[in-house]
Amino acid sequence: MDLPSFISALPKAELHVHLEGCLTPGLARTLAARNNLPLPPSLSALDQTGSSYSFHDLTTFLQVYYPNLSVLQTAHDFADLAISYLTTAHAQNVKHCELFFDPQAHTARGVPFPTVVRGYQAGINTAQRALGISASLIMCFLRDHSAEFAMATLMDSLPFKDVIIGVGLDSDERDNPPSKFAAVFQRAAKEGFLITMHCDIDQPDTLTHIGQAINEIQVDRIDHGTNIIDSPELISTLKQRGIGLTACPISNGIVTDDFKGKEIIELLRQGVRVTVNSDDPAYFRGYLNENMLKLASAADLNVTRKELIHLQRNAFTISWISSWKRNHFLQMLDEFERLTLGSEATQVLNGV
């Protein structure tokens, strides 16, 4: 089996993907037409065959990302967005997804909170029935808005605790440290939500922010966070608590100068529960398989097939699913390893 085929057949879990980041240009055009809306600027600049957005760093990405959301108006729209991503994920042999969504990006422009959640959940239910894929929702707060807005959004979410498994923190990290939202996450924990938090790549005060996430907020997971490689003390704490990292190679390489493959593999080899994910695949032009392939194809990393399986074992292990479902997926992964590797479990991937 060649490398792309191996990755394609590998049973996978996706723990870091933003539903709003799955809004492809084609779907955005469809929703704009359905809702009788003008195309967002990012799309009006493209011809009808344009299939990718234009940006070059985190700031310009966000300047494209948020205006595009204007096409999402109804529960039907949100359902179609969820189905669109889950259909692609299923085609890539993703067995379980934990899906970020940003309700404030919609409520701030007048879309009711229940419309967002019910739409996404309807899409998930449809995909689960049609495809058998497992999926759940994680609600994120926008860190470049106020903590008061985040707390109000948390209160709005309480009637939906049966469909929202956890809360996170995303958007522009500059001057918006985790500590800004300490009271919000304290209340979320009391309400029974699991907690994750973006610690974006190469940001100012990044190690301070990672330390706040681990020690003050007491997160269950960290999204991105590979700058932790520069702090043996924080790595030790991460490993002691079993906190996983959800890394995203392709997006790293677009919003920063490097895709952080060396850091991801070094953390893996140190025993950190690091995983690979797609982040905003409609924008970064790569879903989970493409992110795995980017990491595995780097000639200087000497990634083995066993390590690729280990990345997915980490993903299922730190996923927020029931123990019986986790064991089912891990057994599936064990069987895949037995069938594909056998005595060649340490085979180096370069050129294979």
Wavefront OBJ file of the C-alpha trace (Angstrom):
o trace
v 0.000 0.000 0.000
v 1.480 3.352 -0.969
v 1.512 6.245 1.485
v -1.624 8.111 0.281
v -3.582 4.835 0.218
v -2.347 3.941 3.708
v -3.478 7.295 5.093
v -6.791 7.079 3.268
v -7.534 3.646 4.721
v -6.420 4.578 8.234
v -9.394 4.917 10.643
v -9.269 8.496 11.922
v -10.712 10.974 14.405
v -10.892 14.744 13.807
v -10.836 16.848 16.988
v -10.033 20.315 15.623
v -12.230 21.452 12.778
v -14.361 24.605 12.684
v -17.725 24.141 11.021
v -17.649 27.748 9.850
v -14.244 26.940 8.357
v -15.877 24.253 6.211
v -17.874 26.809 4.208
v -16.555 26.199 0.697
v -16.907 28.899 -1.986
v -19.392 26.671 -3.810
v -21.621 26.206 -0.768
v -21.352 29.906 0.118
v -22.609 30.816 -3.380
v -25.489 28.352 -3.018
v -26.553 29.762 0.344
v -26.244 33.365 -0.833
v -28.555 32.604 -3.758
v -31.007 30.699 -1.572
v -31.221 33.599 0.879
v -31.260 36.328 -1.804
v -28.058 37.846 -0.422
v -25.139 39.527 -2.178
v -21.938 37.536 -2.337
v -19.392 38.366 0.377
v -16.390 40.376 -0.891
v -14.122 37.318 -0.841
v -16.416 35.581 -3.324
v -17.431 38.509 -5.497
v -13.733 38.885 -6.342
v -13.662 35.327 -7.723
v -15.235 34.033 -10.880
v -17.872 31.305 -10.645
v -15.254 28.559 -10.903
v -13.099 29.950 -8.094
v -12.693 27.248 -5.473
v -10.361 28.848 -2.918
v -10.129 31.989 -0.821
v -7.213 34.431 -0.794
v -5.295 35.369 2.384
v -1.711 35.142 3.628
v -1.671 35.209 7.445
v -3.953 34.909 10.481
v -5.171 38.498 10.297
v -6.089 38.422 6.601
v -7.621 34.962 7.071
v -10.008 36.313 9.725
v -10.826 39.284 7.480
v -12.100 36.817 4.880
v -13.547 34.257 7.288
v -16.065 36.315 9.265
v -17.693 38.284 6.399
v -18.355 35.000 4.595
v -20.630 33.885 7.441
v -23.296 36.365 6.319
v -24.684 33.686 3.971
v -25.634 31.491 6.963
v -29.155 32.586 7.931
v -31.433 29.632 8.642
v -31.287 26.289 10.426
v -31.352 24.722 6.949
v -28.144 26.596 6.063
v -26.329 25.410 9.184
v -27.526 21.860 8.620
v -26.232 21.894 5.042
v -22.846 23.153 6.233
v -22.523 20.309 8.751
v -23.596 17.731 6.168
v -21.109 19.105 3.636
v -18.152 18.648 5.976
v -19.267 15.291 7.395
v -19.757 13.883 3.903
v -16.164 14.749 3.012
v -14.867 13.463 6.349
v -16.674 10.161 5.867
v -15.137 9.809 2.398
v -11.708 10.156 4.070
v -12.514 7.333 6.545
v -12.952 9.682 9.512
v -14.932 7.715 12.084
v -15.483 10.409 14.719
v -15.523 14.244 14.598
v -15.739 16.866 17.331
v -16.898 20.020 15.619
v -16.162 23.573 16.754
v -18.771 26.242 16.130
v -18.823 29.987 16.890
v -22.333 31.058 17.915
v -21.274 34.650 18.662
v -20.322 35.123 15.005
v -24.001 34.524 14.223
v -25.890 35.940 17.211
v -23.941 39.213 16.845
v -25.546 39.651 13.425
v -29.051 38.727 14.563
v -29.242 34.959 14.046
v -30.858 33.366 17.142
v -28.712 30.954 19.158
v -31.236 28.078 18.837
v -31.217 28.435 15.043
v -27.469 27.804 14.974
v -27.428 24.836 17.332
v -30.559 23.152 16.033
v -29.344 23.541 12.475
v -25.951 22.034 13.153
v -27.457 19.213 15.196
v -29.953 18.431 12.435
v -27.065 18.175 9.981
v -25.151 15.891 12.326
v -28.203 13.673 12.814
v -28.742 13.418 9.061
v -25.096 12.492 8.432
v -25.082 9.959 11.249
v -28.154 8.214 9.837
v -26.941 8.278 6.239
v -23.224 7.650 6.742
v -22.784 6.139 10.200
v -20.221 8.796 11.142
v -19.954 9.803 14.815
v -19.967 13.553 15.562
v -20.598 16.046 18.353
v -20.460 19.822 18.936
v -17.986 22.017 20.848
v -19.046 25.644 21.342
v -16.241 28.216 21.112
v -16.135 31.735 22.528
v -14.594 34.509 20.445
v -11.639 35.799 22.449
v -11.558 39.170 20.697
v -14.982 39.926 22.188
v -15.717 40.631 25.841
v -15.833 38.094 28.631
v -19.361 39.347 29.358
v -20.486 38.394 25.856
v -18.893 34.974 26.345
v -20.730 34.490 29.651
v -24.036 35.473 28.064
v -23.401 32.954 25.289
v -22.642 30.283 27.872
v -25.997 31.006 29.516
v -27.712 30.679 26.126
v -26.132 27.251 25.699
v -27.424 25.712 28.927
v -30.699 24.414 27.421
v -28.591 22.583 24.825
v -26.208 20.704 27.124
v -27.509 17.461 25.676
v -25.977 18.290 22.281
v -22.949 20.445 23.208
v -20.214 18.363 24.824
v -17.669 21.070 25.566
v -16.546 24.663 25.189
v -13.460 26.251 23.670
v -11.809 29.583 22.891
v -10.751 30.759 19.437
v -10.278 33.798 17.151
v -7.572 36.478 17.486
v -5.301 35.676 20.447
v -3.342 38.939 20.466
v -4.027 40.794 23.738
v -6.703 38.208 24.588
v -5.077 35.746 27.031
v -6.932 32.758 28.493
v -7.089 34.480 31.886
v -9.496 37.044 30.395
v -12.127 34.286 30.343
v -11.298 32.500 33.604
v -14.711 33.126 35.189
v -16.506 31.945 32.033
v -14.639 28.649 31.961
v -15.047 28.171 35.696
v -18.809 28.408 35.245
v -18.669 26.147 32.184
v -16.841 23.483 34.192
v -19.489 23.699 36.934
v -22.136 23.142 34.284
v -20.388 19.931 33.227
v -18.792 21.079 29.977
v -15.394 19.734 28.989
v -12.870 22.464 28.152
v -10.427 23.074 25.346
v -8.686 26.256 24.259
v -6.774 27.591 21.271
v -3.148 28.464 22.005
v -2.219 29.605 18.526
v 1.166 29.144 16.896
v 3.973 31.686 17.411
v 1.805 34.271 19.156
v 3.176 36.871 21.602
v 3.424 35.435 25.142
v 2.506 32.013 23.807
v 4.096 30.024 26.656
v 2.403 32.263 29.207
v -0.919 31.595 27.526
v -0.316 27.841 27.410
v 0.572 27.932 31.101
v -2.645 29.822 31.886
v -4.683 27.303 29.906
v -3.141 24.363 31.763
v -2.774 25.720 35.290
v -5.434 28.426 35.633
v -8.218 27.300 33.303
v -7.321 23.600 33.763
v -8.216 22.580 30.248
v -8.895 19.022 29.142
v -7.247 19.685 25.758
v -5.254 22.383 23.948
v -5.794 23.323 20.310
v -2.573 24.023 18.371
v -0.151 24.636 21.262
v 3.003 23.148 19.721
v 5.088 26.060 21.026
v 5.036 24.078 24.267
v 8.083 22.295 22.824
v 10.133 25.168 24.284
v 9.045 24.424 27.882
v 10.071 21.038 29.340
v 8.197 21.978 32.520
v 4.902 22.526 30.710
v 5.437 19.353 28.668
v 5.887 17.412 31.895
v 2.633 18.819 33.297
v 0.840 18.097 30.027
v 1.943 14.465 30.116
v 1.130 14.025 33.806
v -2.431 15.212 33.252
v -2.911 13.396 29.930
v -3.772 16.632 28.133
v -3.726 16.275 24.361
v -2.809 18.750 21.607
v -4.804 19.108 18.388
v -2.234 20.216 15.815
v -3.030 21.392 12.271
v -0.018 21.195 9.917
v -1.416 22.796 6.746
v -2.941 25.814 8.473
v 0.250 26.260 10.502
v 2.208 26.581 7.274
v -0.146 29.216 5.879
v -0.603 31.532 8.867
v 3.026 31.187 10.048
v 6.390 30.541 8.385
v 6.451 26.820 9.180
v 4.008 23.903 9.367
v 5.536 22.782 12.693
v 6.056 19.208 11.568
v 9.295 18.892 13.519
v 7.579 20.051 16.694
v 4.584 17.750 16.192
v 6.740 14.659 15.711
v 9.118 15.569 18.535
v 6.170 15.956 20.908
v 4.794 12.617 19.708
v 8.136 10.921 20.362
v 8.276 12.501 23.832
v 4.975 10.848 24.698
v 2.651 13.853 24.346
v -0.829 12.985 23.104
v -0.550 15.119 19.988
v -2.982 14.683 17.088
v -3.342 15.907 13.477
v -6.411 17.816 12.262
v -7.645 20.052 9.435
v -8.687 23.278 11.252
v -10.548 25.229 8.506
v -10.331 22.920 5.496
v -12.368 25.029 3.077
v -9.867 27.854 3.551
v -6.588 25.973 3.977
v -7.398 23.573 1.125
v -6.730 20.395 3.020
v -8.890 17.966 4.983
v -7.588 15.392 7.452
v -5.962 13.065 4.922
v -4.074 15.953 3.322
v -2.811 17.106 6.735
v -1.613 13.603 7.584
v 0.092 13.339 4.200
v 1.862 16.678 4.602
v 3.340 15.538 7.892
v 4.223 12.057 6.673
v 5.824 13.276 3.450
v 8.365 15.596 5.076
v 11.693 13.996 4.177
v 13.544 15.308 7.219
v 11.082 13.892 9.788
v 11.407 10.162 9.007
v 7.846 9.512 10.139
v 6.937 5.841 10.331
v 3.606 4.253 9.552
v 3.410 3.133 13.146
v 3.715 6.771 14.198
v 0.875 7.729 11.864
v -1.260 5.108 13.588
v -0.056 6.424 16.953
v -1.311 9.905 16.038
v -4.762 8.458 15.453
v -4.596 6.362 18.597
v -3.944 9.601 20.456
v -6.959 11.195 18.766
v -9.360 8.451 19.774
v -7.852 8.319 23.268
v -8.339 12.038 24.015
v -11.694 12.289 22.227
v -14.756 13.162 24.285
v -16.740 9.993 23.627
v -18.037 7.137 25.731
v -15.581 4.468 26.827
v -17.340 1.749 24.830
v -17.234 3.825 21.644
v -13.566 4.713 22.253
v -12.692 1.049 22.754
v -14.549 0.166 19.554
v -12.525 2.666 17.523
v -9.234 1.669 19.160
v -9.918 -1.977 18.367
v -10.590 -0.962 14.771
v -7.232 0.843 14.745
v -5.443 -2.159 16.266
v -6.860 -4.402 13.565
v -5.762 -1.958 10.869
v -2.245 -1.948 12.310
v -2.133 -5.739 12.423
v -3.276 -6.066 8.826
v -1.100 -3.338 7.315
v 2.143 -3.411 9.287
v 2.842 -6.803 10.725
v 6.609 -7.140 11.120
v 7.206 -3.888 9.210
v 5.780 -1.636 11.944
v 8.845 0.594 12.001
v 9.146 1.057 8.251
v 10.275 4.577 7.354
v 7.903 6.348 5.016
v 10.295 8.364 2.878
v 9.669 7.378 -0.721
v 7.463 4.417 0.193
l 1 2 3 4 5 6 7 8 9 10 11 12 13 14 15 16 17 18 19 20 21 22 23 24 25 26 27 28 29 30 31 32 33 34 35 36 37 38 39 40 41 42 43 44 45 46 47 48 49 50 51 52 53 54 55 56 57 58 59 60 61 62 63 64 65 66 67 68 69 70 71 72 73 74 75 76 77 78 79 80 81 82 83 84 85 86 87 88 89 90 91 92 93 94 95 96 97 98 99 100 101 102 103 104 105 106 107 108 109 110 111 112 113 114 115 116 117 118 119 120 121 122 123 124 125 126 127 128 129 130 131 132 133 134 135 136 137 138 139 140 141 142 143 144 145 146 147 148 149 150 151 152 153 154 155 156 157 158 159 160 161 162 163 164 165 166 167 168 169 170 171 172 173 174 175 176 177 178 179 180 181 182 183 184 185 186 187 188 189 190 191 192 193 194 195 196 197 198 199 200 201 202 203 204 205 206 207 208 209 210 211 212 213 214 215 216 217 218 219 220 221 222 223 224 225 226 227 228 229 230 231 232 233 234 235 236 237 238 239 240 241 242 243 244 245 246 247 248 249 250 251 252 253 254 255 256 257 258 259 260 261 262 263 264 265 266 267 268 269 270 271 272 273 274 275 276 277 278 279 280 281 282 283 284 285 286 287 288 289 290 291 292 293 294 295 296 297 298 299 300 301 302 303 304 305 306 307 308 309 310 311 312 313 314 315 316 317 318 319 320 321 322 323 324 325 326 327 328 329 330 331 332 333 334 335 336 337 338 339 340 341 342 343 344 345 346 347 348 349 350 351 352
